[in-house]
Amino acid sequence: MSTAPAPGPRDSKPPQPAQTKPKPALIFDDPLDQQSADDTDRGWGERAPAGGSAADLARFLDEKPPHHI
């Protein structure tokens, strides 16, 4: 007879947890120090500035008040 223990569940190592990314640390910066989308012209729906009279005419026609139709 052998004196070595029989292989079985007691001898196997428990499964290692999967490597996961650590959660990002909490950031306590002041959020008002950062520029938001509303702080820009693009955030308010403005077009990027384009030169030329055709662009000016297109903007005028897009922004014409209803009583000027």
HUHUHU-V745524 format. One record per residue. N is the residue number from 1. SS is DSSP state (H for helix, E for strand, L for the rest). PHI is phi in whole degrees, 0 to 359 (999 if undefined). D_CENTER is the distance of its C-alpha to the mean C-alpha in whole Angstrom. Layout:
N/SS/PHI/D_CENTER  N/SS/PHI/D_CENTER
This chain:
1/L/999/65  2/L/267/62  3/L/268/61  4/L/284/57  5/L/292/55  6/L/289/54  7/L/293/51  8/L/182/49  9/L/300/46  10/L/292/47  11/L/271/46  12/L/281/43  13/L/283/40  14/L/293/37  15/L/299/34  16/L/282/32  17/L/294/28  18/L/297/26  19/L/292/24  20/L/242/20  21/L/287/18  22/L/292/18  23/L/293/16  24/L/295/14  25/L/290/16  26/L/292/16  27/L/248/15  28/L/254/18  29/L/289/17  30/L/283/18  31/H/294/15  32/H/280/18  33/H/282/18  34/L/261/15  35/L/278/15  36/L/264/13  37/H/296/13  38/H/288/16  39/H/279/18  40/L/247/18  41/L/295/20  42/H/296/18  43/H/295/16  44/H/265/20  45/L/89/20  46/L/285/22  47/L/279/23  48/L/294/23  49/L/298/26  50/L/232/28  51/L/276/32  52/L/108/35  53/H/287/37  54/H/294/36  55/H/292/32  56/H/295/34  57/H/294/36  58/H/297/33  59/H/293/31  60/H/300/35  61/H/292/35  62/H/289/32  63/L/256/32  64/L/293/36  65/L/295/37  66/H/298/38  67/H/281/42  68/H/256/42  69/L/287/42
